[in-house]
């Protein structure tokens, strides 16, 4: 089963976040490297090349020659990297503008009965298991390490990928924070080794309490 997304207008705080982010990005300088930096690098590299050509072969020849090569590499490859950065910056700004002009966002509304958290054991992120009903659970991985700020809560919305990638926020809180059921770190790790890891935003047909018992048995 997949999540069902529905379109709604922005809430005032969401629109404010987008506009603030756009203003910040518009003021952001993509690169501080100027033309004179390349001129200086060119003169410096040429000077080092001349020195290595006139002095006898030695450790200094190797060292100065290596620095000269790195200098010319800076001149050759940096402009392309700057171009790629500017292109990404422009694309991001265009996406923000389009999103703001549309004035709507796609979300999936979740109203849960209970939530469990399986804390990070190594570097796999915290896992939230959301009880949807008596026979289904939803898996939420805190991939961006930001869910803990206002999550878990029993009623929330999940943003579709396009909005999530722009602002780095996966859920919108609609109720007070909820104290989740805790699953031992080691139990989660052993469960994943035995049954495999669930995917982000995956819905599984299983009873919430039975699933917690399976985790408990893996401790």
Secondary structure, 3 states (H helix, E strand, C coil): CCCCCEEEECCHHHHHHHHHHHHHHHHCCCCCCCHHHHHHHHHHHHHHHHHHHHCCCCHHHHHHHHHHHHHHHHHHHHHHHHHHHHHHHHHHHHHHHHHHHHCEEEEEEEECCEEEEECCCCCCCCEEEEEEECCEEEEEECCCCCHHHCCCECEEEEECHHHHHHHCCCEEECCCECCCEEECHHHHHHHHHHHCCCCCCCEEECCHHHHHHHHHCCC
